[in-house]
Amino acid sequence: MNEIMKNVLATGFHDTSSEILVKKAVCKSLVLPNDKILDSQILLAEADRHSYKYI
């Protein structure tokens, strides 16, 4: 993975077509459970762990 892609987080939702795309991404990926509150908690926690340039 090149340096640029290390700063990109691709997100998608479980059981949707976006999950397939995210799993094939060459950058860091995160599949969210498709729950408004839980999704935001998970995403904020991941953003705190790593400083992504793009999400």
Secondary structure, DSSP 8 states (H G I E B T S, - for coil): --TTGGGBEEEEETTSHHHHHHHT-SSEEEEE-S-HHHHHHHHHHHHHHS--SB-
